[in-house]
């Protein structure tokens, strides 16, 4: 299994979209989580970057 290099989070009002990507940009996982689930989210890695993007209204 490849190592997660980047975690991306799209922030919305009720649901967050979280994805992990390898160094080459390939997607390793995608998760749809609620705000309470996000605070408990454990992707099991130490990544080199995390990008948060607000959802446009």
N, C-alpha and C positions, 0 to 999 in steps of 0.2 A: 504494500500500500504506500502511495506517495505521501510525503509530508505536507501538511497544510502550511502555506506560506502567507496567505492573505485571507482575512475574514471580512466579508462585506455585509453590512446591515442596512436594509431600507426601512426607515422609520415611518410608521403610519400611526393613525389614531388608535386603532384597536389591535392590529396584527403587524408583526415584524417579519420580514423575509430575511433569512440569514443564509449565507452561502460561504463555503470554504473553497479556495482555489490553490492549486499547486503553483510552483514557480513559473511554469510555462503557460499559466492561465487556464488550464483545464479545470473544470468544476469537479470537486471531490464529493461535495454534499450540498443539499439544499434543504432548508427547514422553514416551515411556517409556524411561528410561535406567537402566543399572546404576550402582553406586557408582563403578567406575573410569571409565565414560563420563561421569558427572556432573562429575568433576574436569576433563575436557577439553571440556565443553559450551561452545559459543560461539553465543549467540543473535544476535549481530551488532547489539547496541544498547546504548545507555546509558539505562537506565530510571529512573523516579523512585521506584520502590519495589520491594522484594522481600519476599515473605512466605513463611516456612517454617512448615509445620504437621506435627507428628509424627503418625504413624499410630497409632491406639489399638490396644492389644493386648487 
